Amino acid sequence: MNFYDLFLKPYESYTHFQIFLESTAAIFGILSVYFSVKKNIWVYPTGIISTILYVYILFDFGLLGDMMINFYYTVMSIYGWILWSKNSEDNIHVSISKTSKKDWYLVTFLFILSLGLVTLVYYFKPFIDNRFSINNVNLGLYHLDWANWMDVFTTSLFLVGMYFMAKRKIENWIFWIVGDFICVPMMVYKGLGITSVQYFIFAIMAIYGYVAWKKDFAKQVRF
């Protein structure tokens, strides 16, 4: 299968408006990661615009399970925005810290809890995709393919990443890096080539962000 079949062919059936929305959501997503690398509070307003657009896009595509997950991302972004606002030194930038043993225990619990909750969402996905009607619907996990199971895993990774970012922990980048690379082929499979490219850019920026935050933390400790 060539580049055209993977990335461009699915867009033959999309409207210009759908392509515009996905492109805009991807641009704001990239801006959000850029601002997070800079420890700039604008990570959240740009990120919220991106996730809200994806809520609409996924609803339009009938991917209501994925839509609910992006709605959760929006709520978590608002939470992170509030925390960063309270801890900002100049109303723009924040200080950072390393993850404690207590934090790791907490996020392990959050990760396992997220795996359970997202799996539950997929269990009810036939009901959700049927516009919340139980008529002619069989509940279960029988409909999940490899991309859906990967989605369960990456959603849990991103939950931990978002929590660590809200708490300004350096290790948030590790979860973004792993999740972003997994999402590249997953989004191609779902017919969202633009979003796939966005996740590849995310992954490269996340690697840079991890290195940059570690250097900034070393300077922060020194002074």
VOBASE-692527 format. One line per 5 residues: number of its first residue (from 1); their letters; for each residue x, y, z of N, C-alpha, C. Coordinates in nm, 4 decimals, decimal comma. Each point is the difference from the previous one (the first is absolute). Last residue first. Layout:
% residues N
NUM> A> X/Y/Z/X/Y/Z/X/Y/Z | ...;
//
This chain:
% residues 223
223> FRVQK> 2,0203/2,6888/4,0883/-0,0158/0,1374/0,0477/-0,1081/0,0112/0,1081 | 0,1150/-0,4223/-0,1987/0,1293/0,0638/0,0217/-0,0150/0,1375/0,0632 | -0,3785/-0,2479/-0,1410/0,0548/-0,0542/0,1245/0,1288/0,0703/0,0358 | -0,2009/0,1106/-0,4102/-0,0884/0,0417/0,1082/0,0535/-0,0441/0,1354 | 0,2113/-0,1470/-0,3972/0,0298/0,1418/0,0258/-0,0801/0,0509/0,1195;
218> AFDKK> -0,0924/-0,4328/-0,1463/0,1371/0,0015/0,0534/0,0418/0,1427/0,0329 | -0,4118/-0,0633/-0,2148/-0,0082/-0,0408/0,1401/0,1379/0,0019/0,0646 | -0,0337/0,0888/-0,4621/-0,0547/0,1112/0,0788/-0,0080/-0,0347/0,1473 | 0,1329/-0,3375/-0,3003/0,1032/0,1036/0,0076/-0,0481/0,1166/0,0860 | -0,3078/-0,3399/-0,0890/0,1058/-0,0516/0,0874/0,1109/0,1027/0,0162;
213> WAVYG> -0,3482/0,0978/-0,2998/-0,0463/0,0105/0,1385/0,1067/-0,0520/0,0970 | 0,0838/-0,0415/-0,4652/-0,0008/0,1410/0,0405/-0,0413/0,0157/0,1457 | -0,0173/-0,4318/-0,1997/0,1394/0,0446/0,0144/0,0051/0,1435/0,0528 | -0,4233/-0,1712/-0,1004/0,0572/-0,0740/0,1131/0,1432/0,0449/0,0275 | -0,2221/0,1741/-0,3793/-0,0530/0,0550/0,1237/0,0587/-0,0670/0,1222;
208> YIAMI> 0,1021/-0,1672/-0,4326/0,0685/0,1273/0,0245/-0,0453/0,0597/0,1329 | -0,2255/-0,3780/-0,1360/0,1391/-0,0369/0,0300/0,0806/0,1256/0,0319 | -0,4338/0,0659/-0,1477/-0,0003/-0,0511/0,1373/0,1407/-0,0437/0,0421 | -0,0818/0,1403/-0,4461/-0,0001/0,1145/0,0910/0,0049/-0,0453/0,1457 | -0,0378/-0,3317/-0,3294/0,1304/0,0658/-0,0132/0,0105/0,1179/0,0971;
203> AFIFY> -0,4156/-0,2178/-0,0231/0,1009/-0,0891/0,0570/0,1386/0,0635/-0,0048 | -0,3682/0,2246/-0,2054/-0,0096/0,0006/0,1458/0,1140/-0,0798/0,0628 | -0,0507/-0,0182/-0,4635/0,0622/0,1263/0,0415/-0,0018/0,0121/0,1520 | -0,2268/-0,3621/-0,1734/0,1429/-0,0187/-0,0256/0,0771/0,1260/0,0417 | -0,4673/0,0154/0,0190/0,0552/-0,0798/0,1096/0,1488/-0,0278/-0,0203;
198> QVSTI> -0,2340/0,2313/-0,3419/0,0047/0,0813/0,1215/0,0643/-0,0780/0,1145 | -0,0913/-0,2250/-0,3978/0,1183/0,0851/-0,0147/0,0167/0,0881/0,1246 | -0,3884/-0,2535/-0,0154/0,1148/-0,0891/0,0125/0,1303/0,0789/-0,0093 | -0,4059/0,2197/-0,0833/0,0193/-0,0207/0,1436/0,1186/-0,0919/0,0256 | -0,1292/0,0647/-0,4421/0,0513/0,1270/0,0521/0,0303/-0,0137/0,1487;
193> GLGKY> -0,2096/-0,3663/-0,2179/0,1415/0,0163/-0,0341/0,0616/0,1264/0,0544 | -0,4195/-0,3191/0,0889/0,0282/0,1383/0,0390/0,1492/0,0272/-0,0210 | -0,2478/-0,4295/-0,0413/-0,0278/0,0890/-0,1120/0,0217/0,1459/0,0308 | 0,0826/-0,4122/0,2683/-0,1336/0,0575/0,0168/-0,0358/0,0982/-0,1114 | 0,4308/-0,2067/0,0148/-0,0981/-0,1079/-0,0095/-0,1433/0,0538/0,0082;
188> VMMPV> 0,3545/0,2935/0,0802/-0,0022/-0,0345/-0,1428/-0,1070/-0,1060/-0,0237 | 0,0866/0,1109/0,4416/-0,0801/0,1026/-0,0653/-0,0047/-0,0196/-0,1519 | 0,2701/-0,2911/0,2617/-0,1398/-0,0163/0,0395/-0,0905/0,1003/-0,0707 | 0,4814/0,0075/-0,0379/-0,0663/-0,0976/-0,0890/-0,1485/-0,0155/0,0311 | 0,2214/0,3192/0,2760/0,0297/0,0277/-0,1412/-0,0655/-0,1035/-0,0919;
183> CIFDG> -0,0006/-0,0146/0,4934/-0,1142/0,0603/-0,0694/0,0253/0,0259/-0,1485 | 0,3389/-0,1651/0,3034/-0,1016/-0,1030/-0,0227/-0,1140/0,0544/-0,0847 | 0,3357/0,2983/0,1372/0,0512/-0,0912/-0,1020/-0,1001/-0,1120/-0,0303 | -0,1061/0,3049/0,3480/-0,0007/0,0656/-0,1313/0,0476/-0,0938/-0,1100 | 0,0150/-0,1422/0,4596/-0,1352/0,0061/-0,0541/-0,0054/0,0592/-0,1396;
178> VIWFI> 0,4173/-0,0077/0,2313/-0,0454/-0,1366/-0,0288/-0,1379/0,0026/-0,0669 | 0,1695/0,4158/0,1441/0,0852/-0,0572/-0,1060/-0,0502/-0,1374/-0,0404 | -0,2058/0,2224/0,3674/-0,0382/0,0579/-0,1290/0,0798/-0,0635/-0,1139 | 0,1101/-0,1211/0,4387/-0,1294/-0,0571/-0,0361/-0,0499/0,0545/-0,1345 | 0,3973/0,1731/0,1855/0,0208/-0,1411/-0,0320/-0,1300/-0,0634/-0,0498;
173> WNEIK> 0,0114/0,4504/0,1679/0,0401/-0,0152/-0,1401/0,0181/-0,1456/-0,0398 | -0,0943/0,1466/0,4522/-0,1194/-0,0002/-0,0858/0,0367/-0,0297/-0,1447 | 0,3134/0,0578/0,3784/-0,0260/-0,1318/-0,0592/-0,1265/-0,0053/-0,0852 | 0,1465/0,3911/0,2576/0,0829/-0,0239/-0,1183/-0,0414/-0,1276/-0,0730 | -0,3472/0,2919/0,2938/0,1010/-0,1026/0,0211/0,0735/-0,0297/-0,1312;
168> RKAMF> -0,3959/0,3021/0,1522/0,1284/0,0545/-0,0439/0,1163/-0,0958/0,0288 | -0,4978/-0,0443/0,0516/0,0814/0,0104/0,1212/0,1427/0,0477/-0,0290 | -0,3002/-0,0690/-0,3558/-0,0714/0,0928/0,0886/0,0788/0,0242/0,1283 | 0,1625/-0,3241/-0,2939/0,0213/0,1338/-0,0543/-0,0685/0,1048/0,0871 | -0,0630/-0,4533/0,1072/0,1371/0,0422/0,0310/0,0285/0,1402/-0,0541;
163> YMGVL> -0,4151/-0,1903/-0,1089/0,0065/0,0230/0,1449/0,1389/0,0512/0,0398 | -0,0678/-0,1286/-0,4449/-0,0701/0,1251/0,0279/0,0038/0,0333/0,1486 | 0,1858/-0,4126/-0,1429/0,0775/0,1128/-0,0521/-0,0647/0,1331/0,0325 | -0,2326/-0,3952/0,1057/0,1129/0,0201/0,0916/0,0848/0,1185/-0,0453 | -0,3465/-0,1178/-0,2840/-0,0573/0,0444/0,1276/0,1114/0,0297/0,1000;
158> FLSTT> 0,1151/-0,1928/-0,4111/-0,0207/0,1443/-0,0091/-0,0650/0,0553/0,1270 | 0,0617/-0,4690/-0,0364/0,1310/0,0666/0,0010/-0,0177/0,1519/0,0021 | -0,3842/-0,2550/-0,0539/0,0481/-0,0109/0,1382/0,1379/0,0645/0,0141 | -0,1831/-0,0273/-0,4280/-0,0814/0,0921/0,0799/0,0453/0,0000/0,1449 | 0,1947/-0,3091/-0,2970/0,0538/0,1359/-0,0153/-0,0813/0,1021/0,0787;
153> FVDMW> -0,1490/-0,4556/0,0008/0,1321/0,0126/0,0627/0,0518/0,1433/-0,0078 | -0,4050/-0,1074/-0,2188/-0,0189/-0,0174/0,1443/0,1320/0,0264/0,0724 | 0,0173/-0,0134/-0,4615/-0,0618/0,1240/0,0447/-0,0252/-0,0037/0,1501 | 0,1529/-0,3846/-0,2181/0,1084/0,0957/0,0138/-0,0521/0,1348/0,0512 | -0,3157/-0,3242/-0,1024/0,0739/-0,0398/0,1201/0,1197/0,0920/0,0243;
148> NAWDL> -0,2473/0,0696/-0,3923/-0,0815/0,0324/0,1167/0,0723/-0,0359/0,1298 | 0,1971/-0,1178/-0,4097/0,0073/0,1450/0,0191/-0,0807/0,0425/0,1212 | -0,0080/-0,4555/-0,1442/0,1276/0,0352/0,0637/0,0099/0,1491/0,0288 | -0,4931/-0,1618/-0,0206/0,1141/-0,0477/-0,0778/0,1278/0,0479/0,0691 | -0,5478/-0,0885/0,1631/0,1291/0,0686/0,0096/0,1038/-0,0639/-0,0909;
143> HYLGL> -0,4674/-0,1415/0,0942/0,0196/0,0874/-0,1163/0,1363/0,0679/-0,0004 | -0,1749/-0,2887/0,3563/0,0198/-0,0789/-0,1211/0,0385/0,0855/-0,1216 | -0,1238/0,0944/0,4809/0,1286/0,0437/-0,0545/0,0325/-0,0721/-0,1303 | -0,5070/0,1373/0,2353/0,1153/-0,0875/0,0152/0,1244/0,0599/-0,0627 | -0,5848/0,0196/-0,0542/0,1103/0,0573/0,0753/0,1147/-0,1001/0,0096;
138> NVNNI> -0,4009/0,0742/-0,3719/0,0608/-0,1015/0,0865/0,1211/0,0614/0,0689 | -0,4833/0,1894/-0,2591/0,1390/0,0190/0,0417/0,0436/-0,1144/0,0905 | -0,4492/0,1408/-0,1991/0,0863/-0,0762/-0,0919/0,1480/0,0159/0,0310 | -0,2578/0,3369/0,2749/-0,0666/-0,0793/-0,1028/0,1006/-0,0644/-0,0957 | 0,0750/0,3194/0,3707/0,0341/-0,1406/0,0221/-0,0600/-0,0910/-0,1052;
133> SFRND> 0,1765/0,5376/0,0011/-0,1202/-0,0830/-0,0109/0,0411/-0,1462/0,0120 | 0,2797/0,4165/-0,0320/-0,0506/-0,0305/0,1338/-0,1354/-0,0701/-0,0040 | 0,2557/0,0880/-0,3987/-0,0659/0,1211/0,0512/-0,0724/-0,0282/0,1316 | 0,2935/-0,3095/-0,2182/-0,1387/-0,0103/-0,0463/-0,0848/0,1150/0,0554 | 0,4529/-0,0547/0,1280/0,0006/0,0265/-0,1443/-0,1390/-0,0099/-0,0622;
128> IFPKF> 0,0549/-0,1080/0,4605/0,0323/0,1418/-0,0204/-0,0079/0,0354/-0,1480 | -0,0576/-0,4509/0,1198/-0,1137/0,0776/0,0497/0,0215/0,1488/-0,0248 | 0,3552/-0,2926/-0,0983/-0,1102/-0,0233/-0,0946/-0,1260/0,0796/0,0383 | 0,3741/0,0238/0,3006/0,0139/0,0760/-0,1246/-0,1097/-0,0303/-0,1029 | 0,1090/-0,1734/0,4656/-0,1282/0,0632/-0,0309/0,0030/0,0754/-0,1331;
123> YYVLT> 0,3884/-0,2174/0,1496/-0,1023/-0,1025/0,0202/-0,1373/0,0548/-0,0397 | 0,3694/0,2916/0,0087/-0,0055/-0,0807/-0,1220/-0,1014/-0,1135/0,0115 | 0,0726/0,2684/0,3774/-0,0564/0,0839/-0,1062/-0,0135/-0,0799/-0,1290 | 0,2210/-0,2071/0,3544/-0,1450/0,0059/0,0249/-0,0702/0,0849/-0,1058 | 0,4667/-0,0141/-0,0011/-0,0520/-0,1291/-0,0460/-0,1512/-0,0044/0,0177;
118> VLGLS> 0,2169/0,3665/0,1768/-0,0035/0,0108/-0,1462/-0,0495/-0,1309/-0,0617 | 0,0558/0,0127/0,4697/-0,1068/0,0900/-0,0416/-0,0111/0,0097/-0,1525 | 0,3523/-0,2619/0,1998/-0,1322/-0,0558/0,0276/-0,1123/0,0862/-0,0543 | 0,4423/0,1564/-0,0315/-0,0144/-0,1187/-0,0852/-0,1398/-0,0607/0,0165 | 0,1185/0,3511/0,2889/-0,0318/0,0465/-0,1348/-0,0182/-0,1171/-0,0955;
113> LIFLF> 0,1441/-0,0908/0,4384/-0,1388/0,0454/0,0018/-0,0441/0,0442/-0,1403 | 0,4501/-0,1087/0,0595/-0,0821/-0,1214/0,0062/-0,1483/0,0362/-0,0028 | 0,3010/0,3578/0,0191/0,0183/-0,0721/-0,1258/-0,0898/-0,1240/-0,0043 | 0,0224/0,2538/0,3982/-0,0746/0,0706/-0,1032/0,0066/-0,0730/-0,1340 | 0,2612/-0,1667/0,3569/-0,1429/-0,0209/0,0275/-0,0850/0,0655/-0,1085;
108> TVLYW> 0,4523/0,0830/-0,0204/-0,0212/-0,1424/-0,0294/-0,1466/-0,0356/0,0218 | 0,1421/0,4264/0,1232/-0,0249/-0,0102/-0,1443/-0,0126/-0,1458/-0,0443 | 0,0940/0,0906/0,4607/-0,1286/0,0586/-0,0385/-0,0282/-0,0200/-0,1489 | 0,4179/-0,1333/0,1766/-0,1061/-0,0870/0,0511/-0,1359/0,0495/-0,0477 | 0,3686/0,2694/-0,0964/-0,0004/-0,1195/-0,0837/-0,1072/-0,0979/0,0453;
103> DKKST> 0,0739/0,3910/0,2564/-0,0622/0,0320/-0,1291/-0,0100/-0,1236/-0,0889 | 0,2351/-0,0367/0,4051/-0,1436/0,0107/0,0253/-0,0766/0,0297/-0,1292 | 0,4705/0,0046/-0,0080/-0,0498/-0,1376/0,0090/-0,1513/-0,0011/0,0228 | 0,1807/0,4323/-0,2487/0,0332/-0,0698/0,1237/-0,0552/-0,1425/-0,0031 | 0,1593/0,3600/-0,4101/-0,1076/-0,0802/0,0583/0,0487/-0,0747/0,1233;
98> KSISV> 0,1939/0,4898/-0,1724/0,0065/-0,1418/-0,0355/-0,1077/-0,0756/0,0759 | -0,0318/0,5327/-0,1689/0,0579/-0,0861/0,1030/0,0047/-0,1437/-0,0497 | -0,0677/0,5814/-0,1545/-0,0253/-0,1424/-0,0190/0,0674/-0,0810/0,1096 | -0,2185/0,5394/-0,1134/0,1151/-0,0807/0,0399/-0,0379/-0,1473/-0,0137 | -0,2227/0,3992/-0,3115/-0,0079/-0,0702/0,1278/0,1318/-0,0700/0,0293;
93> HINDE> -0,2370/0,4470/-0,3207/0,0873/-0,1157/0,0145/-0,0114/-0,0615/0,1395 | -0,2920/0,3670/-0,1158/0,0251/-0,0654/-0,1295/0,0780/-0,1314/0,0190 | -0,1147/0,3247/0,3493/-0,1277/-0,0220/-0,0694/0,0165/-0,0644/-0,1372 | 0,3545/0,0535/0,3176/-0,0222/0,1252/-0,0730/-0,1298/-0,0031/-0,0801 | 0,1364/-0,3627/0,2856/0,0792/0,1064/0,0610/-0,0280/0,1351/-0,0653;
88> SNKSW> -0,3301/-0,4512/0,0646/0,0806/0,0760/-0,0947/0,0715/0,1147/0,0708 | -0,3309/-0,3346/0,1724/0,1432/-0,0199/0,0281/0,0916/0,0753/-0,0958 | -0,4873/0,0035/-0,0214/0,0279/0,0191/0,1424/0,1493/-0,0049/0,0308 | -0,1572/-0,0909/-0,4386/-0,0277/0,1414/0,0324/0,0361/0,0292/0,1453 | 0,0230/-0,4457/-0,1547/0,1124/0,0803/-0,0489/-0,0193/0,1477/0,0325;
83> LIWGY> -0,3540/-0,2944/0,1086/0,1180/-0,0277/0,0819/0,1193/0,0843/-0,0436 | -0,3957/0,0254/-0,2574/-0,0218/0,0584/0,1333/0,1234/-0,0192/0,0875 | 0,0004/-0,2064/-0,4207/0,0076/0,1461/-0,0162/-0,0154/0,0692/0,1353 | -0,0681/-0,4674/-0,0255/0,1417/0,0361/-0,0077/0,0202/0,1496/-0,0102 | -0,4420/-0,1622/-0,0132/0,0587/-0,0259/0,1326/0,1474/0,0415/0,0026;
78> ISMVT> -0,2185/0,0117/-0,4106/-0,0503/0,1091/0,0835/0,0577/-0,0126/0,1408 | 0,0898/-0,3462/-0,2935/0,0751/0,1194/-0,0395/-0,0434/0,1213/0,0822 | -0,2333/-0,4083/0,0456/0,1310/-0,0075/0,0653/0,0861/0,1215/-0,0340 | -0,4168/-0,0408/-0,2166/-0,0211/0,0241/0,1439/0,1337/-0,0009/0,0740 | 0,0092/-0,1167/-0,4521/-0,0347/0,1418/0,0139/-0,0164/0,0364/0,1463;
73> YYFNI> 0,0651/-0,4522/-0,1138/0,1240/0,0763/-0,0157/-0,0251/0,1496/0,0196 | -0,3743/-0,2825/-0,0080/0,0747/-0,0152/0,1249/0,1312/0,0783/-0,0062 | -0,2483/-0,0241/-0,3890/-0,0700/0,0871/0,0944/0,0699/-0,0056/0,1356 | 0,1466/-0,2938/-0,3235/0,0504/0,1354/-0,0254/-0,0710/0,1036/0,0867 | -0,1504/-0,4435/0,0244/0,1356/0,0059/0,0530/0,0598/0,1391/-0,0225;
68> MMDGL> -0,4200/-0,0967/-0,1847/-0,0105/0,0127/0,1457/0,1374/0,0111/0,0640 | -0,0223/-0,0831/-0,4640/-0,0464/0,1358/0,0298/-0,0065/0,0229/0,1505 | 0,0948/-0,4300/-0,1669/0,1173/0,0877/-0,0092/-0,0379/0,1438/0,0341 | -0,3538/-0,2997/-0,0216/0,0890/-0,0407/0,1087/0,1237/0,0880/0,0047 | -0,3067/0,0519/-0,3564/-0,0448/0,0630/0,1239/0,0836/-0,0411/0,1210;
63> LGFDF> 0,0125/0,0259/-0,5355/0,0908/-0,0655/0,0946/-0,0268/0,0555/0,1398 | -0,2023/0,1435/-0,4298/-0,0698/-0,1079/0,0697/0,0866/-0,0769/0,0961 | 0,0938/0,4037/-0,2734/0,0380/-0,1267/-0,0615/-0,0706/-0,1186/0,0648 | -0,0639/0,4379/0,1688/-0,0426/0,0050/-0,1394/0,0290/-0,1309/-0,0722 | 0,1577/0,0605/0,4380/-0,1458/-0,0132/0,0025/-0,0538/-0,0068/-0,1431;
58> LIYVY> 0,4508/0,0900/0,0498/-0,0274/-0,1404/0,0296/-0,1495/-0,0271/0,0108 | 0,1443/0,4473/-0,0664/0,0412/-0,0831/-0,1141/-0,0390/-0,1458/0,0216 | -0,0660/0,3113/0,3555/-0,0959/0,0192/-0,1098/0,0307/-0,0933/-0,1170 | 0,2989/-0,0012/0,3576/-0,1294/-0,0476/0,0490/-0,1039/0,0093/-0,1113 | 0,4201/0,1884/-0,0785/-0,0023/-0,1446/-0,0199/-0,1276/-0,0629/0,0550;
53> LITSI> 0,0693/0,4602/0,0674/-0,0205/-0,0259/-0,1426/-0,0057/-0,1500/-0,0278 | 0,1055/0,1293/0,4337/-0,1410/0,0317/-0,0276/-0,0316/-0,0252/-0,1476 | 0,4479/-0,0432/0,1397/-0,0824/-0,1125/0,0461/-0,1489/0,0249/-0,0243 | 0,3123/0,3467/-0,1156/0,0240/-0,1213/-0,0779/-0,0939/-0,1130/0,0418 | -0,0032/0,4014/0,2490/-0,0578/0,0227/-0,1335/0,0130/-0,1262/-0,0849;
48> IGTPY> 0,2103/-0,0059/0,4156/-0,1453/-0,0098/0,0149/-0,0697/0,0223/-0,1346 | 0,4690/0,0602/0,0282/-0,0370/-0,1410/0,0080/-0,1503/-0,0198/0,0093 | 0,1773/0,4361/0,0144/0,0152/-0,0560/-0,1349/-0,0401/-0,1472/-0,0029 | -0,0078/0,2193/0,4215/-0,1029/0,0527/-0,0912/0,0113/-0,0539/-0,1419 | 0,3370/-0,1510/0,3127/-0,1368/-0,0439/0,0279/-0,1063/0,0639/-0,0884;
43> VWINK> 0,4760/0,1023/-0,0202/-0,0194/-0,1404/-0,0332/-0,1460/-0,0399/0,0151 | 0,1898/0,4231/0,1311/-0,0815/-0,0058/-0,1211/-0,0143/-0,1420/-0,0527 | 0,2827/0,1312/0,3736/-0,1387/-0,0330/0,0355/-0,0930/-0,0054/-0,1211 | 0,5340/-0,1183/0,0051/-0,0835/0,1190/-0,0172/-0,1467/-0,0397/0,0187 | 0,4471/-0,2417/-0,0289/-0,0608/0,0158/0,1335/-0,0894/0,1236/0,0041;
38> KVSFY> 0,2259/-0,1976/-0,3903/0,0474/0,1282/0,0533/-0,0497/0,0270/0,1418 | -0,1406/-0,3877/-0,2347/0,1466/-0,0075/0,0020/0,0583/0,1253/0,0651 | -0,4583/-0,0050/-0,0789/0,0338/-0,0835/0,1147/0,1501/-0,0179/0,0120 | -0,1764/0,2327/-0,3706/-0,0085/0,0803/0,1215/0,0339/-0,0826/0,1245 | -0,0152/-0,2259/-0,4139/0,1071/0,1006/-0,0034/0,0004/0,0817/0,1290;
33> VSLIG> -0,3532/-0,3004/-0,0693/0,1219/-0,0696/0,0388/0,1183/0,0964/0,0011 | -0,4074/0,1725/-0,1496/-0,0100/-0,0352/0,1411/0,1266/-0,0701/0,0491 | -0,0482/0,0982/-0,4599/0,0272/0,1214/0,0782/-0,0010/-0,0303/0,1489 | -0,1341/-0,3427/-0,2854/0,1446/0,0206/-0,0099/0,0421/0,1246/0,0782 | -0,4587/-0,0848/-0,0341/0,0635/-0,1036/0,0808/0,1508/0,0148/0,0017;
28> FIAAT> -0,2542/0,2785/-0,2785/-0,0100/0,0426/0,1392/0,0600/-0,1039/0,0950 | -0,0142/-0,1134/-0,4549/0,0868/0,1171/0,0179/-0,0029/0,0477/0,1454 | -0,2955/-0,3469/-0,1278/0,1387/-0,0471/0,0038/0,0966/0,1154/0,0248 | -0,4568/0,0967/-0,0617/0,0186/-0,0691/0,1280/0,1444/-0,0468/0,0151 | -0,1216/0,1877/-0,4117/0,0028/0,1027/0,1044/0,0248/-0,0624/0,1364;
23> SELFI> -0,0609/-0,2914/-0,3656/0,1266/0,0734/-0,0141/0,0148/0,1045/0,1102 | -0,4072/-0,2331/-0,0287/0,1057/-0,0887/0,0477/0,1355/0,0687/-0,0072 | -0,3703/0,2370/-0,1727/-0,0104/-0,0165/0,1452/0,1119/-0,0875/0,0544 | -0,0335/0,0563/-0,4705/0,0398/0,1251/0,0655/-0,0016/-0,0150/0,1519 | -0,1673/-0,3545/-0,2570/0,1461/0,0066/-0,0120/0,0533/0,1252/0,0692;
18> QFHTY> -0,4635/-0,0487/-0,0228/0,0560/-0,1022/0,0884/0,1527/0,0025/-0,0031 | -0,2311/0,2825/-0,2994/-0,0162/0,0475/0,1377/0,0594/-0,0999/0,0993 | -0,0234/-0,1076/-0,4585/0,1055/0,0994/0,0237/-0,0061/0,0498/0,1442 | -0,1875/-0,4895/-0,0761/-0,0312/0,1336/-0,0503/0,1173/0,0935/0,0278 | 0,0488/-0,5433/-0,0807/-0,0208/0,1037/0,1006/-0,0387/0,1314/-0,0681;
13> SEYPK> 0,1303/-0,4217/-0,2183/-0,1412/-0,0003/0,0414/-0,0312/0,1095/0,1028 | 0,4400/-0,0690/-0,1714/-0,0824/0,0162/-0,1191/-0,1485/0,0089/0,0356 | 0,3690/-0,0923/0,3067/-0,0528/0,1370/-0,0054/-0,0831/0,0264/-0,1262 | 0,2371/-0,4203/0,0951/-0,1181/0,0172/0,0861/-0,0643/0,1379/-0,0129 | 0,4122/-0,0956/-0,2423/-0,1224/-0,0588/-0,0550/-0,1221/0,0173/0,0903;
8> LFLDY> 0,4628/0,1350/0,1217/-0,0823/0,0926/-0,0787/-0,1336/-0,0583/-0,0468 | 0,3513/-0,2342/0,2751/-0,0241/0,1325/0,0562/-0,1033/0,0843/-0,0755 | 0,1275/-0,4721/-0,1152/0,0021/0,0114/0,1457/-0,0512/0,1346/0,0497 | 0,0482/-0,0946/-0,4685/-0,1039/-0,0854/0,0574/-0,0102/0,0173/0,1512 | 0,3476/0,2278/-0,2285/-0,1324/0,0533/-0,0382/-0,1124/-0,0807/0,0646;
3> FNM> 0,4508/-0,1468/0,0511/-0,0300/0,1200/0,0802/-0,1398/0,0529/-0,0296 | 0,0569/-0,5167/-0,1136/0,0858/0,1172/-0,0140/-0,0485/0,1175/0,0854 | -0,0164/-0,5725/0,0222/-0,0854/0,1198/0,0000/0,0890/0,1249/0,0000;
//
